[in-house]
Amino acid sequence: MEVLEKVIRINLLMDFYEPLLTEKQRSVLRYYYVDNFSLSEIADLVSTSRQAVNDHLKRAEQTLEDYETKLNLVRKHESRVQLLEQLREAVSSGEPDHADMIQWLEQLEELD
């Protein structure tokens, strides 16, 4: 996974699952992925080693991915966004295919 893709992914996971993390996990992830601090800067802030920060990051990232595996909130969100975009395009085309629109609406209902 490209670095930018990973940053976007972690930030999206944090949007959904951050309240489920410990305070230490939240702060280390925020410092690294939101504030763009280096491992050394974070280590200084939390009075620990650079390696300990790296370990905390890896565990917190894995915890976020574990939550997503179990709850699928991000996947459902992305599916909703895609289906809503398809509906918007169909309506704005002037001649929407009603069968497609009904199918998309049913798919939206199934996501909940």
C-alpha positions in Angstrom: 0.0 0.0 0.0 1.3 3.4 -1.0 2.1 5.8 1.9 -0.6 8.3 1.0 -3.2 5.5 0.6 -2.2 4.2 4.0 -2.6 7.6 5.6 -6.0 8.0 4.0 -7.0 4.5 5.1 -5.9 5.0 8.7 -7.6 8.4 8.9 -10.8 6.9 7.6 -10.6 4.0 10.1 -10.0 6.5 12.9 -13.1 8.4 11.9 -15.2 5.3 12.6 -13.3 3.5 15.3 -11.2 6.1 17.2 -13.5 6.1 20.3 -12.9 2.4 20.7 -9.1 2.9 21.0 -7.3 3.5 24.2 -6.2 7.1 24.9 -2.5 6.2 24.2 -3.5 4.6 20.9 -5.5 7.6 19.9 -2.8 10.1 20.8 0.0 8.2 19.0 -2.2 7.7 15.9 -3.2 11.4 15.9 0.4 12.6 16.3 1.6 10.4 13.5 -1.3 10.4 11.0 -3.0 13.7 11.6 -0.3 16.0 12.9 2.5 14.4 10.8 5.0 14.1 13.7 8.0 11.9 13.3 8.5 8.8 15.5 11.2 10.7 17.4 9.0 13.7 18.0 6.2 11.5 19.3 8.7 9.7 21.5 9.8 13.0 23.1 6.2 14.0 23.6 5.2 10.8 25.4 8.5 10.2 27.1 9.3 6.9 25.6 11.6 5.4 22.9 11.2 5.7 19.2 10.8 1.9 19.0 8.0 1.9 21.6 6.2 4.5 19.6 6.6 2.4 16.5 5.3 -0.6 18.4 2.3 1.4 19.6 1.5 2.6 16.1 1.6 -0.9 14.6 -0.6 -2.3 17.4 -3.1 0.6 17.0 -3.2 0.2 13.2 -3.9 -3.5 13.6 -6.6 -2.8 16.2 -8.3 -0.5 13.7 -8.1 -3.1 11.0 -9.4 -5.7 13.4 -12.4 -3.5 14.2 -13.1 -3.0 10.4 -12.9 -6.8 9.8 -15.5 -7.4 12.5 -17.8 -4.4 12.0 -17.3 -3.4 8.3 -18.3 0.2 9.0 -15.9 1.7 6.5 -16.8 -0.8 3.8 -20.5 -0.1 4.3 -19.8 3.7 4.2 -17.8 3.4 0.9 -20.6 1.2 -0.6 -23.2 3.8 0.4 -21.2 6.6 -1.1 -20.8 4.7 -4.4 -24.5 3.8 -4.6 -25.6 7.3 -3.8 -23.3 8.6 -6.5 -24.8 6.2 -9.0 -28.3 7.3 -8.0 -27.3 11.0 -8.4 -25.8 10.3 -11.9 -28.9 8.4 -13.0 -31.3 11.2 -11.8 -29.2 13.9 -13.3 -29.0 12.1 -16.7 -32.7 13.0 -17.3 -33.7 9.5 -18.2 -32.9 7.3 -15.2 -33.3 3.6 -15.5 -35.9 2.8 -12.8 -34.9 -0.8 -12.5 -31.3 0.2 -11.7 -32.5 2.8 -9.2 -34.7 0.3 -7.4 -31.8 -2.2 -7.3 -29.4 0.5 -5.9 -32.0 1.5 -3.2 -32.4 -2.2 -2.2 -28.6 -2.5 -1.9 -28.6 0.6 0.3 -31.2 -1.0 2.5 -29.2 -4.2 2.8 -26.2 -2.3 4.1 -27.9 -1.5 7.3 
